[in-house]
Amino acid sequence: MKDDRQSQTPFFTKLKEYAASNPTPFDVPGHKLGRINQEMIDFTGQNIFLLDSNAPLGLDTLGHPTGVIKEAMQLAAEAFHAKKAYFLVNGTTVGILAMIMTSARAKEKIIMPRNVHKSVINALILSGAMPVFIKPDLDSELGIANGISFSSAKRAIDKHPDAKAIFIINPTYFGLTSEIEKITEYAHDAGMLVLADEAHGADFYFNDQLPICAMDAGVDISATSVHKTAGSLTQSSMLLTQGDRIDHVRLQSTLNMLQSTSPSSLLIASLDVARKQMYFEGKERIDKILILARKARKQLQQISGITVVDPDYVHSRGNFEFDELRLIIKVSDLGITGFEAYKELRRKFNIQLELAESHLILAVLTMATTKDDLDNLILAMKDLSKRYYRIRHKLPKVKFTYSFPETYSRPRDAYHAPKLQVPLAEAGGEIAAEMLMIYPPGIPLVIPGEIISEEVLEDIKFYIDNGSVLHCDLDNGCVKVVDKENWPKWEGEEDEF
Ligand SMILES: Cc1ncc(COP(=O)(O)O)c(C=O)c1O
C-alpha cells in the first residue's frame, strides 16, 4: 500500500507559491528572480531563476530545519527506509565528510576498503582519523577493484577492536557490493558504527531486484547520490540514518560546518520531487529497465570480442550482489583499450559513457534510460567489433596492478607536514603529501602518508599516456611530497593534531 502523504512535495510546492507571489526582492541572490543573466535565461527559461531563492520567509533553512524542509526530509526518510534524512547540496561528498567527522576523532581508527572515493580520504584529513585499510577483491581480468569479503572485514574487526567504525561501499562504481548485512551485524556486535557510501545506490531503495540498500542491511548511516541514479539535479544527495548509535546533534553541527549557508533551493526542490517520483514510479520503471538491460546484455554478449559482466560472473568471483543497471563492457579482446572505445563511441556515435578503464567501458542505466539508447549502444558496439575484432591481433597493453602503496603515516600527518615539490617521475620512494588520482572513478592511486612506489608511477604514466588527466594539486608536472628532513614525525616524534 502506497502512503498518500508521499504525493506531497512540501518544499517544492512552497517554493512555487513564493515565485508566483511576485515579491519585491531586496534579498539575494542578486539576479532578483531572473532580471539579469539574460543569455542564460534565453536558453533555460525564466522559471529556473524564479525558483532560485535564498531562504525567504516560509521556506525554512537547511541548517536548522523546522518547516517545509523538515517535512520534505521526513518524507524522504520514510521513502528511503530511514529514520532521518538530511538533504545535501554538495553531493555525497559532503555526506561522507560529515559521517566520518561525526564518527571518529583524531587518531581513532576507521576500517575501510582501500578503493574508497577521494572524499573519504579528505574526511580522514579533516577528522584526523586513522584508516585501517582492507584490500578489496581485485579482478585482474577486468582491471577493477570490487567489494570486500566478510572474512576480510571480520579479520580487520577482530584485529582492531578499538576501531570506532567500519566503512562500506554499497555498491562500488561498477555496481558490486559486499556482504553488507553480515558485516554490519558483526561490526555492531563488536560495538562499531557502520557507515555506507551509497553514491551509486540511491535506486536500491525502490526495487527489490537491485542489491540490498544500506538501511535494510542495518547500517547506521549512509550517504546516497540521489542525483546519480534517482533523478534529482547534480550535487543533490541525502544522508540517511537509523537507530541510536549516531550522535545526531554532532552530525547536524558538522553538516552546518561543511555546507553552504546559501544552499541551492533548486537542488532541495529537486530532491523533494525526485523522492516523490521514485516512491510512486521507481519500482515499475526499474522493473522495465531491468528487462531491457537483460536483453541488451544478451545482445552485447553475442558480439565478437565483447564481454559483458553478468551476475553469474560476479557471483563466481565471490562478490555478493550486482547492480544489473551497470553495463560493464569489456572491449580489450577487440584489441583496443576502454579509453579508445570511450572516445570513439563519443566521436562516431555521440554516445557518452560514464567512464573508461584499461579493459572496459561502463554504461550507467537508470529508469530514464530508453530502449533506443540501448539499441544505439548495441549498434555502436557491433561497429567497433566489425572494425577491430581479428584485425588488431595484438591485445592492447593494459595495466592493472592496484598495488596499494605502503602506509607511512595518517593522511592528516602528511597533509600538514613540511613539503617539497618533486617531478612526478622522480617521486618514487617519497612519502606523498597529496592525493594522486584519475577521475572518474576518483579512487586515489596514492593518498597522503603513503610511500609512492615505482609501480604506482608506472600506472600513472600508463593512464596519462592513454589520455587520462592526473588529478593532483600542481600543474607543473611535480607532486607534493613530505620534506622528511624537516618533519618531526620522520624522527619518530608524534604529531599533535
Ligand atoms: C564511490 C563514490 N563515492 C562518493 C562519490 C561522491 O559523490 P558526489 O559526486 O555525489 O559528491 C562518488 C562520486 O563519483 C563515488 O563514485
Ligand as a Chemical Component Dictionary entry (heavy atoms), coordinates in Angstrom:
data_LIG
# 
_chem_comp.id                   LIG 
_chem_comp.type                 NON-POLYMER 
_chem_comp.pdbx_formal_charge   0 
_chem_comp.three_letter_code    LIG 
# 
loop_
_chem_comp_atom.comp_id 
_chem_comp_atom.atom_id 
_chem_comp_atom.alt_atom_id 
_chem_comp_atom.type_symbol 
_chem_comp_atom.charge 
_chem_comp_atom.model_Cartn_x 
_chem_comp_atom.model_Cartn_y 
_chem_comp_atom.model_Cartn_z 
_chem_comp_atom.pdbx_ordinal 
LIG C1 C1 C 0 32.044 5.733  -4.826 1  
LIG C2 C2 C 0 31.753 7.202  -4.757 2  
LIG N1 N1 N 0 31.555 7.766  -3.563 3  
LIG C3 C3 C 0 31.287 9.074  -3.421 4  
LIG C4 C4 C 0 31.182 9.884  -4.519 5  
LIG C5 C5 C 0 30.884 11.346 -4.325 6  
LIG O1 O1 O 0 29.565 11.578 -4.716 7  
LIG P1 P1 P 0 29.061 13.002 -5.196 8  
LIG O2 O2 O 0 29.517 13.163 -6.603 9  
LIG O3 O3 O 0 27.557 12.904 -5.070 10 
LIG O4 O4 O 0 29.637 14.008 -4.300 11 
LIG C6 C6 C 0 31.378 9.345  -5.798 12 
LIG C7 C7 C 0 31.308 10.184 -6.985 13 
LIG O5 O5 O 0 31.516 9.791  -8.084 14 
LIG C8 C8 C 0 31.679 7.962  -5.922 15 
LIG O6 O6 O 0 31.895 7.401  -7.109 16 
# 
loop_
_chem_comp_bond.comp_id 
_chem_comp_bond.atom_id_1 
_chem_comp_bond.atom_id_2 
_chem_comp_bond.value_order 
_chem_comp_bond.pdbx_ordinal 
LIG C1 C2 SING 1  
LIG C2 N1 SING 2  
LIG C2 C8 DOUB 3  
LIG N1 C3 DOUB 4  
LIG C3 C4 SING 5  
LIG C4 C5 SING 6  
LIG C4 C6 DOUB 7  
LIG C5 O1 SING 8  
LIG O1 P1 SING 9  
LIG P1 O2 DOUB 10 
LIG P1 O3 SING 11 
LIG P1 O4 SING 12 
LIG C6 C7 SING 13 
LIG C6 C8 SING 14 
LIG C7 O5 DOUB 15 
LIG C8 O6 SING 16 
# 
